Amino acid sequence: MAAAAGALAVTAAAVPGDRATSATDLDAGVTTASPTPAPTMPSYLSDREPTFSEDFDTPASAGGPFAATYRDSWQPYPDGTGGKYWSGKLISAHDGYMDVAMDGEHGAAGTFGTPTGAWSHVGGTFSIRARATGGEGNGVAVMLWPTSDAWVDGELNYPEGQFEGSPRVFHHSMTPGSERDTEHYNTRVSWQDWHTYTTEWVPGKIIRYYLDGKLVFTVPRNVPTTPHRYMFQVGNWGDPGHLQIDWVRTYDPE
């Protein structure tokens, strides 16, 4: 897919409640969840209901049940896409989150949303709460990618990065021939902790990036105006580990 070339270039070369796990649990690979205060969202969303919302509260195993259970929320790349994406093999739901089980050999990729509505976002707000355990040498790119698959239509990546580093913003140029050029921001937080990453897109005007509800980066250039989809890609390299997604929310523009 065209998204792979841009979105994972950095990691390759490219939930409603929070959960916490003790350091001992992380070291042992245990994913026992315990409730903590609800995550913070940008204040302008306080009185709004999301257009799309998924909490992954229904357990579903990998190998087919997850795709069937969440068919109205998750549109995966077909297994074998690009010779490296095998979402059906890796993704399950348990303990209230989506679990991408990285095995160092298979990647995972797909789009959040309904079968009809996932591809037609023009502006809005897109929010995900996630963390990683293990997976050093691998990474993820969560992105707004053009439905046209024309890179020049704009690529907004947040969060993106390798799991031994920090989640970052990579805001790509829309100048033909310069799409690899980015404006970027380092959150300097750890992938190992739960954080909420929010992208606010005002078509043709501005993009605002939030971390745990706080505005951290603003870009008034290279702002898309065409339909995009909200998706992620995880590579097929690095150590075994897990990308855990507690929840996903999208809001149409007001």
PLY file of the C-alpha trace (Angstrom):
ply
format ascii 1.0
element vertex 254
property float x
property float y
property float z
element edge 252
property int vertex1
property int vertex2
end_header
0.00 0.00 0.00
1.14 3.56 -0.64
0.82 4.43 3.05
3.66 2.12 3.94
6.25 4.17 2.08
5.51 7.38 3.92
4.09 6.43 7.26
6.63 3.83 8.33
9.64 5.56 6.84
10.53 6.96 10.25
10.03 3.78 12.26
11.74 1.59 9.70
14.71 3.90 8.88
10.03 5.00 9.99
-9.56 4.18 26.27
-13.59 5.48 28.38
-11.17 4.72 31.20
-7.48 4.61 31.73
-5.63 1.51 32.81
-2.37 1.07 34.63
0.01 -1.85 35.04
2.77 -2.12 37.61
6.44 -2.13 36.64
6.64 -5.70 37.90
3.81 -6.70 35.60
5.47 -5.03 32.63
8.74 -6.81 33.30
6.92 -10.11 33.46
4.84 -9.42 30.37
1.62 -9.47 32.41
-1.23 -7.22 31.26
-3.36 -7.06 34.39
-5.51 -3.92 34.23
-6.61 -1.71 37.11
-8.81 1.39 36.88
-7.32 4.87 37.21
-8.87 8.32 36.58
-10.42 8.89 33.17
-8.05 10.25 30.50
-8.04 13.93 29.66
-9.44 15.12 26.34
-9.19 18.60 24.80
-11.60 20.94 26.58
-13.45 21.87 23.38
-14.76 18.28 23.22
-16.23 18.34 26.72
-19.85 18.74 25.59
-19.65 16.78 22.34
-20.44 13.17 21.52
-18.07 11.34 19.17
-19.25 10.41 15.71
-17.41 7.12 16.06
-16.34 5.40 19.27
-14.84 2.00 20.03
-13.71 0.72 23.45
-12.83 -2.90 22.55
-14.77 -4.18 25.55
-15.91 -7.42 23.89
-13.22 -10.13 24.09
-12.34 -11.66 20.72
-9.42 -13.86 19.77
-7.12 -13.45 16.79
-7.45 -15.58 13.69
-10.90 -14.39 12.59
-13.09 -13.73 15.66
-11.66 -10.23 16.21
-12.29 -9.17 12.61
-15.84 -10.53 12.79
-16.65 -9.01 16.19
-15.31 -5.57 15.25
-16.27 -5.50 11.57
-18.17 -2.24 12.10
-15.18 -0.58 13.80
-12.02 -1.97 12.19
-11.18 -2.42 8.50
-7.89 -4.36 8.28
-5.55 -4.62 5.33
-6.13 -8.06 3.76
-3.72 -10.59 5.24
-0.60 -10.77 3.13
-0.76 -7.17 1.89
2.71 -6.09 0.82
4.02 -9.44 2.00
4.18 -8.15 5.59
0.76 -7.22 7.00
-1.12 -10.04 8.75
-3.63 -8.29 11.00
-5.84 -11.34 11.38
-2.98 -13.32 12.87
-1.90 -10.67 15.37
-4.91 -8.71 16.63
-7.26 -9.68 19.44
-9.32 -7.94 22.13
-9.13 -8.69 25.85
-9.10 -6.83 29.16
-10.84 -3.90 27.48
-8.30 -3.12 24.77
-7.21 -4.02 21.24
-4.01 -6.08 21.43
-1.57 -6.10 18.49
0.78 -8.95 19.38
4.06 -8.14 17.60
6.01 -11.30 16.77
8.92 -9.85 14.81
7.79 -11.53 11.60
4.36 -10.13 10.75
3.04 -6.57 10.63
-0.48 -5.25 11.12
-2.39 -2.41 9.50
-5.92 -1.17 9.04
-8.44 1.64 9.36
-10.74 2.59 12.24
-14.40 3.19 11.45
-17.39 1.63 9.75
-17.15 -0.09 6.35
-18.77 2.94 4.71
-17.76 5.83 6.95
-14.08 5.09 7.55
-12.87 6.55 4.25
-14.62 9.91 4.05
-13.24 12.15 6.82
-12.73 15.75 5.72
-11.73 17.52 8.89
-12.63 16.64 12.46
-10.93 15.36 15.59
-9.25 11.98 15.94
-8.19 10.55 19.27
-6.55 7.31 20.42
-5.36 6.07 23.80
-2.52 3.59 23.58
0.70 2.19 24.96
3.29 -0.46 24.04
4.96 -3.22 26.02
8.17 -4.62 24.55
8.57 -4.48 20.78
11.94 -2.72 20.85
13.18 -2.14 17.31
9.59 -1.99 16.05
7.20 0.95 16.00
3.80 2.23 14.93
2.49 5.01 12.76
-1.04 6.16 13.61
-2.08 8.47 10.80
-4.61 10.33 8.75
-3.84 9.02 5.28
-5.53 10.20 2.04
-8.28 7.93 0.79
-7.02 8.72 -2.71
-3.69 7.04 -1.77
-2.03 10.08 -3.36
0.70 11.06 -0.91
0.59 14.67 -2.10
-2.94 14.94 -0.63
-1.36 15.05 2.82
-0.23 12.70 5.60
-0.61 13.47 9.31
1.12 11.00 11.62
0.50 11.08 15.38
1.63 9.22 17.34
4.51 7.68 15.42
7.85 6.24 16.45
9.87 3.25 17.59
8.84 1.84 20.93
12.21 2.34 22.62
11.91 6.06 21.85
9.13 8.61 22.28
5.87 9.13 20.38
6.17 11.97 17.86
4.27 14.07 15.35
5.36 13.83 11.71
3.39 16.34 9.63
4.22 15.76 5.96
4.67 18.26 3.15
2.04 18.45 0.40
4.48 19.89 -2.16
4.85 17.43 -5.07
8.20 15.71 -4.82
8.76 16.81 -1.22
6.27 14.57 0.55
9.00 13.02 2.71
9.73 16.42 4.27
8.06 16.86 7.67
7.49 19.24 10.50
7.87 17.18 13.66
7.43 17.27 17.41
8.74 14.96 20.14
6.30 14.37 23.02
9.17 13.08 25.22
6.80 10.69 26.97
7.17 6.92 27.08
5.36 4.46 24.86
5.21 2.21 27.93
2.63 4.47 29.62
-0.97 5.08 28.63
-1.37 8.39 26.82
-4.12 10.00 24.76
-3.08 11.38 21.36
-5.48 13.74 19.60
-5.32 15.37 16.16
-7.65 18.26 15.34
-7.93 18.93 11.59
-9.50 22.12 10.21
-9.36 21.57 6.42
-7.10 23.96 4.55
-6.43 26.01 7.70
-4.67 24.36 10.63
-3.78 21.12 12.42
-3.57 21.02 16.21
-1.92 18.14 18.05
-2.79 17.36 21.69
-1.20 15.10 24.29
-3.50 14.04 27.15
-5.78 16.96 26.37
-3.06 19.63 26.23
-2.20 21.42 22.99
1.46 20.66 22.22
2.01 21.45 18.52
0.25 23.49 15.82
0.89 23.52 12.07
-0.90 25.99 9.74
0.78 24.65 6.59
0.24 21.57 4.42
-3.29 21.08 5.75
-5.33 18.53 3.77
-8.70 19.29 2.20
-9.59 15.90 0.71
-11.03 12.71 2.30
-8.71 10.82 4.65
-8.89 7.68 6.76
-7.73 7.20 10.37
-5.49 4.15 10.56
-2.28 2.59 11.83
0.60 0.45 10.62
2.91 -1.71 12.74
6.03 -3.18 11.15
7.16 -6.79 10.87
10.50 -6.43 12.65
11.93 -5.94 16.13
11.44 -7.80 19.39
8.17 -9.44 20.38
5.78 -7.22 22.28
2.32 -5.69 22.30
0.70 -2.50 21.08
-2.40 -1.97 23.22
-5.17 0.39 22.13
-7.64 1.22 24.87
-10.07 3.20 22.75
-10.54 5.26 19.58
-12.81 8.31 19.07
-13.51 10.43 16.01
-15.55 13.63 15.87
-16.89 15.27 12.73
-16.11 18.99 12.32
-18.74 21.28 13.85
0 1
1 2
2 3
3 4
4 5
5 6
6 7
7 8
8 9
9 10
10 11
11 12
12 13
14 15
15 16
16 17
17 18
18 19
19 20
20 21
21 22
22 23
23 24
24 25
25 26
26 27
27 28
28 29
29 30
30 31
31 32
32 33
33 34
34 35
35 36
36 37
37 38
38 39
39 40
40 41
41 42
42 43
43 44
44 45
45 46
46 47
47 48
48 49
49 50
50 51
51 52
52 53
53 54
54 55
55 56
56 57
57 58
58 59
59 60
60 61
61 62
62 63
63 64
64 65
65 66
66 67
67 68
68 69
69 70
70 71
71 72
72 73
73 74
74 75
75 76
76 77
77 78
78 79
79 80
80 81
81 82
82 83
83 84
84 85
85 86
86 87
87 88
88 89
89 90
90 91
91 92
92 93
93 94
94 95
95 96
96 97
97 98
98 99
99 100
100 101
101 102
102 103
103 104
104 105
105 106
106 107
107 108
108 109
109 110
110 111
111 112
112 113
113 114
114 115
115 116
116 117
117 118
118 119
119 120
120 121
121 122
122 123
123 124
124 125
125 126
126 127
127 128
128 129
129 130
130 131
131 132
132 133
133 134
134 135
135 136
136 137
137 138
138 139
139 140
140 141
141 142
142 143
143 144
144 145
145 146
146 147
147 148
148 149
149 150
150 151
151 152
152 153
153 154
154 155
155 156
156 157
157 158
158 159
159 160
160 161
161 162
162 163
163 164
164 165
165 166
166 167
167 168
168 169
169 170
170 171
171 172
172 173
173 174
174 175
175 176
176 177
177 178
178 179
179 180
180 181
181 182
182 183
183 184
184 185
185 186
186 187
187 188
188 189
189 190
190 191
191 192
192 193
193 194
194 195
195 196
196 197
197 198
198 199
199 200
200 201
201 202
202 203
203 204
204 205
205 206
206 207
207 208
208 209
209 210
210 211
211 212
212 213
213 214
214 215
215 216
216 217
217 218
218 219
219 220
220 221
221 222
222 223
223 224
224 225
225 226
226 227
227 228
228 229
229 230
230 231
231 232
232 233
233 234
234 235
235 236
236 237
237 238
238 239
239 240
240 241
241 242
242 243
243 244
244 245
245 246
246 247
247 248
248 249
249 250
250 251
251 252
252 253
